[in-house]
Amino acid sequence: MRATDGAPDAVGTIEPAVAWLTVDLGAIVTNWRRIRDHVAPAECAAVVKADAYGLGASRIAPALAEAGCRLFFVARLAEAMALRLVLPEVEIAVLDGLEPFGPDAFIADRLIPVLSEAVCARRWITHCRSIGAARPAILHLDTGLNRLGIQGEKLDDLLAEHPEAASFPWRAVISHLACATEADHPMNPHQRDAFRSLATRFPGRPLSLAATSGCYLGADYAFDLVRPGAGLYGIAPFEDGPNPFAQAVRMTAKILQARSIDTGECVGYGAAFVASAPTRVATIAAGYADGFPRAAGGIGVVHLGAIPLPVIGRISMDLMTVDVSGVPVEAVRPGAEVDLLGPHRMVDALARDAGTIGYEILTRLGTRLPRRYLDA
Ligand SMILES: *Cc1c(COP(=O)(O)O)cnc(C)c1O
């Protein structure tokens, strides 16, 4: 495996850094194949919104396309336009729908709007009629999440006024689960059955309900198409339970300084840590501006090789401090590298320390961290 820098202007060189991310494209492809094989014969798309959950859509989507993924979901039109420049051939769907530019922007870049409003569905059908071509769009139905999607009664009105909405060649008809990370939540079968019933109005159209977690709720959740995001990047499908996915990201930072302190001395802002015994402290070049959550101060651990180092004191913007009392002095010299995420610290584990979810950890990884890529 070869590490290459993510910056487009870095021609084969890796800029020196004190903190960086290593994104394992091979692990992401492996995770995608794992889901694809699990849900086969359903089609497996890939969700790469928010710059592929912070890890770099312009590198990750081509690796997935190479592995056979044909359909990508993003949230915003701008994300889709950027992805179109990198991948001229694949299908790209935009979860936001027609905002902010309307149908022409989608037609121009061959993008697929996900239509969550009856008025947008009407507008798309009318636009397609005016250009004499039924361009692909996805219809989004709400089955209980009450966030986006056409509600049942609005769907009745749409189909009554525009009977052609039932026969329009939708690329897919989709809905989204509210509680899929809890395998035995009653919302899951409730939404599955509601979706199945609403979908009877669109005979022959590909149906899609499951994101990552939904893929693991049972074969009757896969329908014709699944839309995983989180699992590709190593986030587990369920809050409790095993993680079938490979860790895709490593966050590494260097030790800048190490020191010894006496009993009663404090460390960091607010004097939040007070040594109860002589302690060796190392200061690491990463803080909350890099995406290490401030809420994990005094709780989390980082790793020097396989050795866990407890985080002590508050996390600062650019720095954090760890207890290295148990480590040989020569191993914690300035320049030594520690992993904040990596083989010994999964994204979900750091998220639990910080009282959040893996999705938030990934999407808040600092933009100033260079992304280095291990090729698939
Ligand atoms: C974000 C999103 C997904 C992907 O969800 P994961 O839990 O990350 O797999 C799928 N569908 C919709 C509508 C989404 O908003």
The ligand as a Gaussian input file, in Angstrom:
#p B3LYP/6-31G(d) Opt

LIG

0 1
 C      -27.345000       9.898000       5.444000
 C      -28.401000       9.062000       4.790000
 C      -28.148000       7.725000       4.445000
 C      -26.897000       6.997000       4.928000
 O      -27.066000       6.658000       6.298000
 P      -25.986000       5.838000       7.131000
 O      -26.638000       5.621000       8.438000
 O      -24.786000       6.710000       7.238000
 O      -25.700000       4.576000       6.403000
 C      -29.091000       7.047000       3.709000
 N      -30.256000       7.652000       3.342000
 C      -30.553000       8.923000       3.684000
 C      -31.854000       9.505000       3.275000
 C      -29.646000       9.658000       4.434000
 O      -29.949000      10.929000       4.796000

